[in-house]
């Protein structure tokens, strides 16, 4: 979908935003293959931005995903690679869900007409009630724990202790995108074949790859306007 879109606009000065760019892997791939693309990588970590390799067409921005410092209608594509489960609000679980929805709504204004949002997110589903396990993960990871206890939990695998994390189920991710006005043009579901979380009661875990359009009619040439689902193991 990305290549199809970019190649259909060959020669045009397209603008791409990578929220939570880290060391810049995605932006580097873009500018190396498409020299006319202007890629902006945003991250809240100075350390991660410092790991980026300078490249023509790439700009780095230190900023918060909850308050993106860009003008309306700035981007043709916005990339979100496992960003949203970190948008934790310590006021509570429902407030965190609201923060994720607010973030997705804010992206709509940053897109140019015909633009896309590209998402990779993680899902977990529990054996009893689907979101019970992820709700417990949220509650544990947002507890204000003493340093020694937080270190112990991190050694046990809960690396987000005292930092917070909020994974969602597939139904919840789908609801977030629907409620914020996006149409899925493409969905790839890649379940994790084997994982220690199954021992803890998580029956389904995996990665979701979404291509989202806030205006399905304008983007009909890059999708059928309906959610195309692929599953890969």
Phi, psi and omega in degrees: 000317181294312181296320179300317180294312183294320181289333176288343179243032181304132178091345179273146181281079182282148182240129185233136177247130176247105182276125186075051190289342181059230182277002172088024181300312182295313181295323179296319178298318182296306186290335178286327182268329183234090186298338181275353180282137172254114185253131177245123178253121180248135176209151179271356183253118176298323181298319179291318179298325180293339180278353179289145174267128179302141180209147176297132179090000181245131176236141181250139183228126174274117184192172183257131179299335180281351179214071186293127187270056183230157180281158176301140176066040185268337193231145173274326180223142174233127182253131179233103182253101179049051181260316195292332179288356175263357182277064188274135172251119184286358175289338178153172184296313180296324177296325177293317176300321177295323179294321178295316179295320178298319179298312180297322177296321181296331181291331181303319181289339181276344183278143170283162176305131180085007182279168182234155165245130182249127188233136161238124178223164181254140175237149173223139180226129187272164185288328183269269173266131191307319185263008182296314182296316181290328176296318178295321177299319178298311184298317180293319185284345180256001175295140176275090187263152172302152184307317182294320180293318179298319179296320179297315179297322179295323177293331179278356176117347179272079187289347181263014179305133183070359180249323178095141176207144182221090174280155179237167173275170178299320178296321181292318178298316179300319180294321178302313183291322179294315183290338178262008169089022180258148172252122177288120176269334180208138175223126173243123180255116180243090180294147176283123186296321182209135182201146182296342180297337179297326178296331182270003175105005177271113185277332180224131173216152179174188179249140174247134176243113182247141163246118189244140178236131173279353179217087187297327184293318180293331183260018184299332181287346180251006177185169184269008181081353176244161183286114177268120187250131174235146177236134180227134179255000000 
